[in-house]
Amino acid sequence: MENLENGVPPIQLCLHMRDFQAGKSITSNIIDEGIMGSRKIIVVVSQHFIDSAWCRFEFELAQSRFMMERNANIIIIILEDVEERKTKKVFGLHKHLKKNTYLKWSRDHLSKK
């Protein structure tokens, strides 16, 4: 987080522990502060992402915005290898990975796929 927010150019992240409004529903915060309040959406795919209902929900909302605006605003970073059959568990992820360029993280470098 620090590298992105303090980098050149700096990237302002939406972080739930800092940016979500207290007392507002989680769903409303995700939609208003996260998805609609962002120019780009970074999706970090990991086993945790696949297993998290909230992460899957956020990705589905990001896809909906992508479809409505026809704007390439989703940046996917594959943090760790996840079985292909598990990517199919997340609605639209497998298809998105097949049709769009994404980044694959490794300890040595970041590569485009």
Secondary structure as GFF3:
##gff-version 3
##sequence-region A 1 113
A	DSSP	alpha_helix	2	5	.	.	.	ID=ss1
A	DSSP	alpha_helix	16	19	.	.	.	ID=ss2
A	DSSP	alpha_helix	26	29	.	.	.	ID=ss3
A	DSSP	pi_helix	30	35	.	.	.	ID=ss4
A	DSSP	beta_strand	41	45	.	.	.	ID=ss5
A	DSSP	alpha_helix	47	51	.	.	.	ID=ss6
A	DSSP	alpha_helix	53	69	.	.	.	ID=ss7
A	DSSP	beta_strand	74	78	.	.	.	ID=ss8
A	DSSP	alpha_helix	84	87	.	.	.	ID=ss9
A	DSSP	alpha_helix	93	99	.	.	.	ID=ss10
A	DSSP	beta_strand	103	105	.	.	.	ID=ss11
A	DSSP	beta_strand	110	112	.	.	.	ID=ss12
###
